[in-house]
Amino acid sequence: MKQSVFQITENIKLTDNVMKMRLRGDTSAITASGQFINIKIENLFLRRPISVHDYDGETVTIIYKVVGKGTEILAEMKEGELDILTGLGNGYDTEVSGDSPLLIGGGVGVPPLYNLAKKLIEQGKKVSVILGFNTKNEVFCEEDFRALGCDVKVTTVDGSYGIKGFVTSAMPEIDYSYTYSCGPEPMLKAVFAASKTSGQYSFEERMGCGFGACMGCSCKTVTGYKRICKEGPVLVKEEILWEK
């Protein structure tokens, strides 16, 4: 974990309530796809955890949904500086996916899969992606994944774009060796049940500190309790216990 000051270089709207922000600063603590950052917002007590969409040696890009006071403030910032904790969470392991990994994202669970796809393709793997949304107006990042060379399928609950249904509706059409997923828990649970292989699941959870001190995001797994912000947010399929 590292605390640094980042400069906002871009903050643009992708959909009615989804924004894309690019920040310039010290990214050396970010070492894996699927990690997150924790942003301090002026006059708010708790930092806001947001997954990393993409990063390089000097910039980090996030995609976030405007859902409350913190993200509303972020959405209005076109310039300025932010105090950010970087290198949080464990991220995805790309070495265990086999030759044909399938990446599955729902809503704002889509962003962290982008850098993951880049890394898997760099390793010579054939990457398939399923992006799930409620309706056509919410779709984002489809062309970004296509530009990487991914085979992309989009699902919408109302059928207004792509395949009608949930992300699991597109899974039978794809031959895959492993799954990576990120999204709301009901989606993760459905992917877990539908998947024919092992996989890694990135969980969303309310966080107090974001680096394992407060224990507020602990969850029970096969191997004991784990903190989503520290030992997660990525858990392996075989260790997940679903609450009944």
C-alpha positions as CSV (number, residue, x, y, z in Angstrom):
1,M,0.0,0.0,0.0
2,K,1.2,3.5,-0.8
3,Q,-0.3,6.9,-0.1
4,S,0.3,9.5,-2.9
5,V,-1.1,12.6,-4.4
6,F,-2.5,12.2,-7.9
7,Q,-3.4,14.9,-10.5
8,I,-6.7,14.6,-12.4
9,T,-6.0,14.7,-16.1
10,E,-9.4,13.6,-17.4
11,N,-12.9,13.0,-16.0
12,I,-15.5,12.3,-18.6
13,K,-19.0,10.8,-18.8
14,L,-19.5,7.3,-20.4
15,T,-23.2,6.9,-19.6
16,D,-25.8,8.9,-17.7
17,N,-24.3,7.9,-14.4
18,V,-20.9,6.3,-15.1
19,M,-17.7,8.3,-15.3
20,K,-14.1,7.7,-16.4
21,M,-11.3,9.4,-14.6
22,R,-7.6,9.3,-15.5
23,L,-5.0,10.3,-12.8
24,R,-1.3,10.9,-13.0
25,G,1.0,10.0,-10.1
26,D,3.0,7.2,-8.5
27,T,1.5,3.9,-9.5
28,S,4.4,1.7,-8.4
29,A,2.3,0.0,-5.6
30,I,-0.2,-1.3,-8.2
31,T,1.1,-4.8,-9.2
32,A,-2.0,-6.8,-10.3
33,S,-5.2,-6.5,-12.3
34,G,-8.2,-6.4,-9.9
35,Q,-6.6,-4.3,-7.2
36,F,-8.3,-1.1,-6.1
37,I,-7.5,2.4,-4.9
38,N,-9.0,4.3,-1.9
39,I,-9.7,8.0,-2.6
40,K,-9.9,10.7,0.1
41,I,-12.6,13.2,-0.7
42,E,-12.7,16.6,1.0
43,N,-15.1,16.9,4.0
44,L,-16.0,13.2,4.0
45,F,-14.8,10.9,6.7
46,L,-14.3,7.6,4.9
47,R,-12.3,7.2,1.7
48,R,-14.1,5.8,-1.4
49,P,-12.7,2.4,-2.7
50,I,-12.8,2.1,-6.5
51,S,-11.4,-0.6,-8.7
52,V,-8.5,0.0,-11.1
53,H,-9.6,0.0,-14.7
54,D,-6.2,0.3,-16.2
55,Y,-2.7,1.6,-15.2
56,D,0.8,2.1,-16.5
57,G,4.0,3.5,-15.1
58,E,2.6,7.0,-14.4
59,T,-1.2,6.9,-14.8
60,V,-4.2,5.0,-13.3
61,T,-7.7,5.0,-14.8
62,I,-10.9,4.3,-12.9
63,I,-14.5,4.0,-14.0
64,Y,-17.1,4.7,-11.4
65,K,-20.8,4.9,-11.0
66,V,-22.3,8.1,-9.4
67,V,-24.4,6.7,-6.6
68,G,-23.9,9.0,-3.6
69,K,-22.3,12.1,-2.2
70,G,-18.7,11.0,-2.6
71,T,-19.0,10.0,-6.2
72,E,-21.1,13.1,-7.0
73,I,-18.2,15.2,-5.8
74,L,-15.8,13.2,-7.9
75,A,-17.9,13.6,-11.0
76,E,-17.7,17.4,-10.7
77,M,-13.9,17.4,-10.5
78,K,-12.4,18.3,-13.9
79,E,-9.0,19.2,-12.4
80,G,-7.1,19.2,-9.1
81,E,-5.4,16.8,-6.9
82,L,-6.6,13.7,-4.9
83,D,-5.0,11.9,-1.9
84,I,-5.1,8.2,-2.8
85,L,-4.0,4.9,-1.3
86,T,-2.9,2.6,-4.0
87,G,-1.9,-1.1,-4.3
88,L,-4.9,-2.3,-2.2
89,G,-6.3,-5.9,-2.4
90,N,-4.8,-9.0,-3.9
91,G,-5.9,-8.8,-7.5
92,Y,-6.3,-11.6,-10.1
93,D,-3.8,-14.5,-10.6
94,T,-3.3,-14.8,-14.4
95,E,-1.0,-17.8,-14.3
96,V,-3.8,-20.4,-13.6
97,S,-6.3,-19.7,-16.4
98,G,-5.4,-22.1,-19.1
99,D,-5.5,-21.1,-22.8
100,S,-9.1,-19.8,-23.1
101,P,-10.2,-17.7,-20.0
102,L,-13.6,-16.2,-19.8
103,L,-14.1,-12.8,-18.2
104,I,-17.5,-11.9,-16.9
105,G,-18.5,-8.5,-15.6
106,G,-21.7,-6.9,-14.5
107,G,-22.3,-3.2,-14.5
108,V,-19.5,-1.4,-12.6
109,G,-17.9,-4.8,-12.2
110,V,-16.7,-4.5,-15.8
111,P,-13.9,-2.0,-15.4
112,P,-11.2,-4.1,-13.5
113,L,-11.6,-6.8,-16.2
114,Y,-10.0,-4.6,-18.8
115,N,-6.5,-4.6,-17.5
116,L,-6.9,-8.3,-16.8
117,A,-7.8,-8.9,-20.4
118,K,-4.7,-7.0,-21.6
119,K,-2.4,-9.1,-19.4
120,L,-4.0,-12.4,-20.5
121,I,-3.7,-11.4,-24.2
122,E,-0.1,-10.5,-23.7
123,Q,0.4,-14.0,-22.4
124,G,-0.9,-15.4,-25.6
125,K,-4.3,-16.5,-24.4
126,K,-7.6,-16.4,-26.2
127,V,-9.8,-14.2,-24.1
128,S,-13.6,-14.2,-24.2
129,V,-15.6,-11.5,-22.4
130,I,-19.3,-11.3,-21.3
131,L,-20.5,-7.8,-20.3
132,G,-23.8,-7.6,-18.5
133,F,-26.1,-4.6,-18.2
134,N,-29.8,-3.8,-17.5
135,T,-30.4,-1.9,-20.7
136,K,-28.7,-0.6,-23.9
137,N,-28.1,2.9,-22.4
138,E,-25.9,1.5,-19.7
139,V,-23.5,-0.3,-21.9
140,F,-19.8,0.9,-21.8
141,C,-16.4,-0.5,-22.6
142,E,-17.6,-3.0,-25.3
143,E,-15.4,-1.5,-28.1
144,D,-12.5,-1.2,-25.7
145,F,-12.4,-4.9,-25.2
146,R,-12.9,-5.6,-28.9
147,A,-9.9,-3.4,-29.6
148,L,-7.8,-5.6,-27.4
149,G,-8.8,-8.6,-29.6
150,C,-11.3,-10.2,-27.2
151,D,-14.4,-12.1,-28.3
152,V,-17.1,-10.0,-26.7
153,K,-20.7,-10.7,-25.9
154,V,-23.1,-8.2,-24.3
155,T,-26.2,-9.1,-22.4
156,T,-29.0,-6.8,-21.4
157,V,-31.8,-7.8,-19.0
158,D,-34.5,-6.1,-21.1
159,G,-33.1,-7.4,-24.4
160,S,-32.6,-3.9,-25.8
161,Y,-29.0,-4.7,-26.9
162,G,-27.1,-7.9,-27.4
163,I,-28.3,-11.1,-25.9
164,K,-31.4,-10.9,-23.8
165,G,-31.0,-12.0,-20.2
166,F,-28.2,-12.2,-17.6
167,V,-24.5,-12.9,-18.1
168,T,-25.2,-16.6,-17.5
169,S,-27.4,-16.6,-20.7
170,A,-24.2,-16.2,-22.8
171,M,-22.0,-18.7,-21.0
172,P,-23.2,-21.8,-22.8
173,E,-22.1,-20.4,-26.1
174,I,-18.5,-20.1,-25.1
175,D,-15.8,-22.7,-24.7
176,Y,-13.6,-21.7,-21.8
177,S,-10.9,-23.1,-19.6
178,Y,-11.3,-20.8,-16.5
179,T,-13.5,-17.9,-15.4
180,Y,-12.7,-14.4,-13.9
181,S,-15.7,-12.4,-12.7
182,C,-16.6,-9.1,-11.0
183,G,-20.0,-7.7,-10.2
184,P,-22.8,-7.7,-7.7
185,E,-23.1,-10.7,-5.4
186,P,-26.2,-12.2,-7.1
187,M,-24.4,-12.2,-10.4
188,L,-21.3,-13.8,-8.9
189,K,-23.5,-16.5,-7.3
190,A,-25.2,-17.2,-10.6
191,V,-21.8,-17.5,-12.4
192,F,-20.5,-19.8,-9.7
193,A,-23.5,-22.1,-10.2
194,A,-23.3,-22.0,-14.0
195,S,-19.5,-22.3,-14.4
196,K,-18.1,-25.6,-15.5
197,T,-14.5,-24.7,-14.4
198,S,-12.6,-23.2,-11.5
199,G,-12.4,-19.4,-11.4
200,Q,-11.7,-16.2,-9.4
201,Y,-14.5,-13.9,-8.1
202,S,-14.0,-10.3,-7.2
203,F,-16.4,-9.2,-4.4
204,E,-17.9,-5.8,-3.7
205,E,-18.1,-5.0,0.0
206,R,-18.5,-1.9,2.2
207,M,-15.1,-1.0,3.6
208,G,-14.1,1.2,6.5
209,C,-10.3,1.5,6.2
210,G,-9.6,-0.4,2.9
211,F,-6.4,-2.0,4.1
212,G,-7.4,-4.6,6.7
213,A,-7.2,-2.8,10.0
214,C,-10.9,-2.4,10.9
215,M,-12.1,-5.9,10.0
216,G,-15.4,-4.5,8.8
217,C,-15.4,-6.4,5.5
218,S,-14.6,-9.8,6.8
219,C,-16.3,-12.8,5.3
220,K,-16.3,-16.5,6.1
221,T,-14.5,-18.9,3.6
222,V,-13.6,-22.5,3.6
223,T,-10.2,-21.7,5.0
224,G,-11.5,-19.3,7.7
225,Y,-12.4,-15.6,7.8
226,K,-10.9,-13.3,5.2
227,R,-11.0,-9.5,4.8
228,I,-12.3,-8.5,1.4
229,C,-10.1,-5.4,1.3
230,K,-6.9,-7.3,2.2
231,E,-7.0,-11.1,1.4
232,G,-9.6,-10.2,-1.3
233,P,-11.4,-8.7,-3.1
234,V,-10.6,-11.8,-5.3
235,L,-11.5,-15.2,-3.9
236,V,-10.9,-18.5,-5.6
237,K,-14.1,-20.5,-6.4
238,E,-13.1,-23.4,-4.2
239,E,-12.9,-21.3,-1.0
240,I,-16.2,-19.4,-1.4
241,L,-19.0,-20.0,1.0
242,W,-22.4,-18.4,0.1
243,E,-24.7,-17.2,2.9
244,K,-28.0,-19.2,2.9
